[in-house]
């Protein structure tokens, strides 16, 4: 295809212009050009083929010049500017090649000959421009779309890293608070809590844009629960139910933790806490319920850093493949997260 465009197409282009001129001109004056001397036809064919090679070469050079000077943009100003210059170059070229020949044959230049020389090659030049630049602009459009997608992806990755850096201080604050209170009453226990805390931090060093087996998440949650139970009241009644089928499914890390963390933070009333994780219809369903004080208004839980952070991360990591519902039911608060897994 490259060989055809470079070596064959210019000749075909020149011959197409020539035979179109001959067809329209000779039909108008009722002349059969094949009855003329073949030497004259041969000279005209050579001139037309030469015009094709020179014209296509100049058009390509002009296209490269346009692309260097004016970056490809989809606007009428660029199109009109390029097309006007190309038509001007085409008119100069065909008049330099054909006008002297017509004057030599006829002894003068008639208006109909000038019209044929100018109009027909110009129309073909415009068609050539439309086909050639449509391909160029389409490729530029695809490249721009790819670049835009890359920029958007980089932006999302940056936002995820920001959310990760924002989330860690939130977690650190709560965990350090727990150890601080424990140190006043149980120093050996505080040391064990610090060891547990170091395990949690080590897990959080994982890349949050890479998926992990759901079992890793469950083990992490269990360590977090153990750490939180240290500072919890003896009145705490906790129930944890984990589906045994949760094994090799892949999820993004640290999506369940904010729900458990908020449950410990806002628990009250009967101090009942229920954590349930199960598989259902190609989804991982994670549900947390905790009792709340009777005087706790429904809006108390809204606007927290952890939940707002979680919602944004879900939008970025599971677009259209998740649901998060938080609501108050009588004397308890319920948070349910559903994730589609592969």
N, C-alpha and C positions, 0 to 999 in steps of 0.2 A: 504493500500500500504506500509506503514511503517512497519507493522507487517510482511508482505511478504518479504521485503528486509532484515529485521533483522533475521528472524527465518526460513523462507522457502527457500529463494534464495540460501544461502550457501550450503544446502543439494542438491538442484537441480544442482548447479554448480559442486559439487563433483561427482554426478552421471553422469553428462554429460561428464566430463573428463573420468570417468571410462568406460562407454559404448563406447566412441570413441576409447579408447585404445584397448578395447576388440575387437571391430569391425575390426580395421585395423590390429591388431596383429593376431587374429584368422583367418581372411580371408587370410593372407599371409601364415600361416602354415596349413590351412585347418582344423581348430579345431573348434568344436561346444562347446562353454564354458558351455552351459546348461547341457551337458552330464557329466561334471565334478561333483565331490562331492559338494553338496550344502553348506557344511560347509566352503569349500575353497572360493566359490563365496560370501558367507555371510561375511567372514572376509575381502575380498577385497572391498566389498561394504561399510562396516563399516570404513575401512581405507580411502576410497575415500570421504565419507561424512565427516569424521573427517578432512581430508585435506581441504575440502571445507570451513568448519567453521573456521578453523585456518587460512587458506589462506585469506579469505575475511576479517577476523578480522585484520590481519596484514596489508593488503592493505589499509584498512580504517585508521589504525593508521599511516601508512606511509603518506597517503594523508594529514592528519591533521598536521603531522610534516613538510611536504613540505610547507603547507600554512602558518605556523607560521614562518618558517625560510626564505623562499623565497616567497615574495608577488607574487600573480598571475600576470604574464605578458605573453603576447602572443609572445614568442620568442622560437626558436628551441633549444637553449641551455638548458632552463628549461625543455622542453619536453624530450629531450634526457637524461638529468640527472635523472629525475624522473623515466622514463621508464627503464633505465639501472639498477638502484637500485632495482626497483620492480621485474625485471626479475631475478636478482641475488638472491633476497629473495625467489622467487618462486622456483628456481632451488634447493636451499638448502633445502627448505621445502619438496618438492616431493621426493628428494633423501633420506632424513632422514626417510620418511614414507614408500616408496615403495621399495627402493633398498634392505633393509634387508629382506623384504618379498620375493622378487624374488630370492635372493640367497638361502633362506630357501627352496623354492619350487624346484629350479633347481639344487641346489648344487653349482652353480657358476653364474656369471653375464655375459650374452652374450651382444655383441654390439647392436644387434637389440632391445633387451630389454632396454638397456640403452638409445637408441635413442627414443624409445616410451615414456619412463619415463620422459625424458628431453624435447622433442620437443612438444608433444601434450599439456601437461599442460601449457607450456610456451606460445603456440599460444592462448590458451583460456585466459591466464592471460593478454596478449596484447589486445585481444578483450575487455575484462572486463575493462582494463585501458582506452581504447578509449571511451567506452560508459560512464563510470563513470566520467572521467575528461572532456569529452565534455560537460556534463551537468554542471559541476562545472565551467568550463571556460565560458560557455554561461551565467550563472548567474553572474559571475564576470564581463563579458562584459556589461550586462544590468545594473549592479550596477555602473560601470564606466561611462556609458552613462548618467545615471540619475545624477551622481555626476557632470559630465561635464556640463549638462544642468543647474544644480543648480549654478555652478560657473559662467557660461555665464550669467544667469539671474541676479545673484548678481552683476556681472560686469556692466550689462546694467542699473540696478537700481542705482549703484554708479555713472555711467556716467550721468544719468538723473538728479540726485541730483546736480552734478557738473554744468550741464547746467542751472539748476534752480538758483544756487548761482551766476553763471556768468551773467544770464539774469537780475536778480534783480538790480545790480549796474547800468546796462545800462538803465533800466527804471527809476531808482531813479535819475540818472544824468539829464535826459531830463525833468522829472516832476519838480524837484527842480529848474531847470533853469527857467521853466515857472513861478513858484511862485516868484522867485527872481525878475524877470522883473516886475511882477504885483505889488510887494510891493512898487515900486518907484512911482506908479501912482494911486493905488487904494488899500489902506490898508484894508478896510472892505471886498473888493472883494478878497484880498489875504487870509483873514481868512476863507472865504467861500471855497476858493480853497484848503486850508489846510484840511478842513473837507472832501471835496471831495477826496482829496489825501489819507486821512486816510482810507476811504472806499475802495479805490483801493488796498491799502496795505493789508487790512483785507482779501480781496478776494484772494490775492496772497499767503496768508498763507495756502490755501487749498493744499492738497496733489496732486501734479501734475501727479501722477501715477493713480489717481482715476478719473473716468469720472463724468461729471456734466451735467445737462440739458442745452441744447443750449441757452435757454432763459437766464440763468445766465450769459453766455458769452456775449449775446447781451446787457444786462443791464450793464455789466462791460464796454463794449466798449462805450456805450452811456455816462457813467460817464467820461471815458477817453477823449472822443470827447469834452464834455463840458469843461474839464480842458484845453484842447489844444486850444479851441476857444478863450480862454482868451487872449493868447499871439498872436493870429493870426491877420493878417491885415484885415482891414475893406473890403478889396477887395475880401476876401475869398467868393467863391460861392460854397456852399456844398449841396450835394443831398444824402440823405440816404434812401434806399429802403430795407425793411425787409419783407420777405415772412411771411404771417400770419400763414402758416402751420408749421413754425418753432416753436415747442412747447416742446414736451417731448423727442426729440432725444438726445442721450447722446454723448458727445464729451470730449476729454481731454482739460483741460483749457489752456488759454493763447496761443493759436495757431493763432488766428486771429489778435491779437494785434500788432505783429511786422509789418504786412502789413500796418495797419492804421498809426502806429507810423512813418514808413518810408515815407508814403505819406505826412504827415504833415512836415516832416523834409526836403523833397526835392521839395515841391510844389513851383511853380514859374509861370512865364508867365502870363496867364489869371487867375491864382489862382482858378482853378476849381477843385473840389474834389468830387468824386462820390464813394459811398460805397453801395454795393448790396449783399444781402444774400438771397439765395433761395434754394428750394428743386428741385432736378431733377434726376430721375432714381436711387433712393436709395442713392443719394449723396447730401451732403450739399455743395453748390457752393458759395464761398465767393470771391467777386471781388472788387478790389479797383483800381480806376483810378484817376490820378492827373496830371494836366498840369505841364510842366517843362519849364524852360527858353530855348530859342532857341539855346543858346551857350552851353547848358548842354550836354556833350558827353554821348553816350549810356553806357559807362563802369563806369560812376560815381557811380552808385548804387551798384556795385558788391563789395563783400568782406566785407560788414558791419557785425558787431557782431550780430545784431538782426536777419538778414536773414540767416546767416550761422548757427546760433544757432537753428533757426526754422527748417532748412533743416535736421539737425541732429536729432532733436526731432521727426520730422515726420518719419524719417527712423526707429527710435526705437519704436515709439508708433503705427504707421500705416504702417508696412512693406507690400508693395505690395497693399496697400489700399488707396493710396492718389496720388495726382499729384499737383505739384506747378510749375506755369509758370510765369515768369517775363520777360517783353519785353517793348521796346520803340516803340510806334506807332505815327509817325509824331511828334506832339507837346505834347504828353502825355505819361505817363508811366503807364503800366497796370500790375497788379499782380493778379493772379487768383489761388485760392486754392480749391481743391476738396477733400472731405473726405467721405469715405464710412461709413455709420452709421448702427447700428444694431437695 
